[in-house]
Amino acid sequence: MSDISGEDVNFPTFYSTAYAADLFIPLVDLKQASNWALVDKPDGSMRPFQLFYWCYIFLGWVFAAIFAASVSGLVRK
């Protein structure tokens, strides 16, 4: 694929499942979140999705902390 200037441009492929996992699982870089981003439109129609986006990332950190605490033996019955 070439851009307007005629130079060859290789864009990374977008994988929705890998993107979701990349956002949800902290400390794992699947190169999706670093290459793709949720961008707001001028009319603000993407704001509900951005709220979900940030809550999704936050919950990933919460579940990762709970998982780490349970694996390390900090959480007991």
Backbone as numpy.savetxt, mean C-alpha at the origin, in Angstrom:
# Nx Ny Nz CAx CAy CAz Cx Cy Cz
6.99 0.67 -25.09 6.15 1.84 -25.09 7.04 3.08 -25.09
6.63 4.10 -25.81 7.43 5.32 -25.83 6.56 6.50 -25.39
7.20 7.49 -24.79 6.48 8.69 -24.35 6.43 9.72 -25.47
6.00 10.93 -25.17 5.84 11.97 -26.18 7.16 12.33 -26.84
8.25 12.29 -26.07 9.55 12.66 -26.64 10.14 11.54 -27.50
9.50 10.39 -27.52 9.99 9.29 -28.32 10.91 8.34 -27.58
11.20 8.66 -26.29 12.05 7.79 -25.50 11.26 6.57 -25.02
11.93 5.45 -24.93 11.28 4.26 -24.41 11.10 4.37 -22.90
9.88 4.10 -22.44 9.55 4.19 -21.02 8.94 2.85 -20.60
9.49 2.26 -19.59 8.95 1.01 -19.06 8.30 1.28 -17.71
6.99 1.20 -17.69 6.26 1.38 -16.46 6.14 0.04 -15.75
6.25 0.01 -14.42 6.06 -1.24 -13.71 4.59 -1.69 -13.80
4.39 -2.98 -13.79 3.05 -3.53 -13.87 2.35 -3.38 -12.54
1.07 -3.02 -12.58 0.26 -2.86 -11.36 -0.45 -4.17 -11.06
-0.23 -4.70 -9.86 -0.92 -5.88 -9.37 -1.72 -5.47 -8.14
-3.04 -5.51 -8.25 -3.89 -5.00 -7.16 -3.72 -5.77 -5.87
-3.58 -7.09 -5.94 -3.41 -7.89 -4.73 -2.07 -7.59 -4.07
-1.03 -7.48 -4.86 0.29 -7.15 -4.31 0.29 -5.74 -3.74
-0.44 -4.82 -4.37 -0.53 -3.45 -3.86 -1.22 -3.45 -2.50
-2.32 -4.19 -2.37 -3.04 -4.27 -1.10 -2.16 -4.90 -0.02
-1.44 -5.95 -0.36 -0.55 -6.60 0.61 0.60 -5.67 0.97
1.10 -4.92 0.01 2.21 -3.99 0.26 1.78 -2.89 1.23
0.54 -2.45 1.14 0.03 -1.44 2.06 -0.25 -2.02 3.45
-0.78 -3.23 3.50 -1.26 -3.80 4.76 -0.15 -4.41 5.60
0.85 -5.00 4.96 1.92 -5.69 5.69 3.12 -4.75 5.80
3.34 -4.21 7.01 4.48 -3.30 7.17 5.81 -4.05 7.08
6.84 -3.35 6.73 8.21 -3.87 6.63 8.41 -4.84 5.48
7.42 -4.98 4.61 7.54 -5.81 3.41 7.37 -4.89 2.22
8.36 -4.85 1.34 8.29 -3.98 0.18 8.12 -4.83 -1.07
6.91 -4.80 -1.62 6.62 -5.53 -2.84 6.74 -4.64 -4.08
7.27 -3.43 -3.88 7.51 -2.46 -4.95 6.24 -2.00 -5.65
5.09 -2.15 -5.00 3.85 -1.65 -5.58 3.49 -0.28 -5.01
3.52 -0.15 -3.69 3.18 1.14 -3.07 4.21 2.21 -3.39
5.45 1.81 -3.63 6.47 2.80 -3.98 6.36 3.25 -5.44
5.70 2.45 -6.28 5.56 2.79 -7.69 4.18 3.34 -8.05
3.19 3.10 -7.22 1.83 3.52 -7.51 1.26 4.27 -6.31
0.39 5.23 -6.54 -0.19 6.02 -5.45 -1.64 6.37 -5.77
-2.41 6.51 -4.72 -3.78 6.97 -4.84 -3.75 8.50 -4.90
-4.26 9.07 -5.97 -4.18 10.51 -6.18 -5.59 11.09 -6.14
-5.74 12.18 -5.39 -7.04 12.84 -5.30 -7.34 13.63 -6.57
-8.60 13.65 -6.94 -9.03 14.44 -8.09 -9.35 15.85 -7.62
-9.34 16.83 -8.52 -9.63 18.21 -8.12 -11.00 18.39 -7.46
-11.97 17.55 -7.80 -13.30 17.69 -7.21 -13.40 17.03 -5.83
-12.34 16.37 -5.38 -12.32 15.75 -4.05 -13.07 14.44 -3.96
-13.38 13.82 -5.09 -14.17 12.59 -5.08 -13.40 11.38 -4.55
-12.09 11.48 -4.43 -11.29 10.35 -3.93 -11.06 10.40 -2.43
-11.57 11.42 -1.75 -11.31 11.57 -0.31 -11.80 10.39 0.51
-13.00 9.81 0.25 -13.40 8.63 1.02 -12.42 7.46 0.83
-11.89 7.31 -0.37 -10.93 6.25 -0.62 -9.61 6.52 0.09
-9.22 7.79 0.18 -8.00 8.12 0.91 -8.15 7.83 2.39
-9.33 8.07 2.95 -9.59 7.75 4.35 -9.47 6.24 4.56
-10.08 5.47 3.67 -9.96 4.01 3.75 -8.50 3.58 3.62
-7.78 4.21 2.71 -6.37 3.92 2.45 -5.55 4.07 3.74
-5.72 5.20 4.46 -4.96 5.44 5.68 -5.41 4.52 6.82
-6.70 4.24 6.93 -7.19 3.29 7.94 -6.67 1.89 7.67
-6.60 1.51 6.41 -6.09 0.20 6.01 -4.63 0.04 6.40
-3.82 1.07 6.17 -2.41 1.03 6.55 -2.28 0.98 8.07
-3.07 1.79 8.78 -3.03 1.79 10.24 -3.40 0.42 10.80
-4.45 -0.20 10.28 -4.84 -1.53 10.76 -3.77 -2.56 10.46
-3.06 -2.42 9.37 -1.95 -3.32 9.08 -0.88 -3.24 10.15
-0.55 -2.02 10.59 0.43 -1.86 11.67 -0.08 -2.43 12.99
-1.37 -2.23 13.26 -1.96 -2.76 14.51 -1.90 -4.29 14.51
-2.34 -4.91 13.42 -2.31 -6.37 13.35 -0.89 -6.93 13.35
0.04 -6.21 12.73 1.44 -6.65 12.75 1.99 -6.59 14.17
1.63 -5.56 14.93 2.09 -5.46 16.32 1.48 -6.57 17.17
0.21 -6.86 16.96 -0.44 -7.96 17.70 0.21 -9.28 17.34
0.49 -9.49 16.06 1.14 -10.73 15.63 2.53 -10.86 16.24
3.30 -9.77 16.21 4.64 -9.81 16.77 4.60 -10.07 18.28
3.64 -9.46 18.97 3.52 -9.67 20.40 3.12 -11.11 20.71
2.25 -11.71 19.91 1.84 -13.08 20.16 2.95 -14.07 19.85
3.71 -13.82 18.80 4.82 -14.71 18.44 5.95 -14.62 19.48
6.18 -13.44 20.00 7.28 -13.28 20.96 6.89 -13.74 22.37
5.63 -14.06 22.57 5.21 -14.56 23.88 4.77 -13.48 24.85
4.61 -12.27 24.38 4.14 -11.19 25.25 2.67 -11.33 25.57
1.92 -11.94 24.70 0.49 -12.11 24.92 0.25 -13.55 25.38
-0.34 -13.71 26.53 -0.63 -15.03 27.06 -2.10 -15.11 27.41
-2.59 -16.34 27.54 -4.02 -16.52 27.90 -4.25 -16.15 29.33
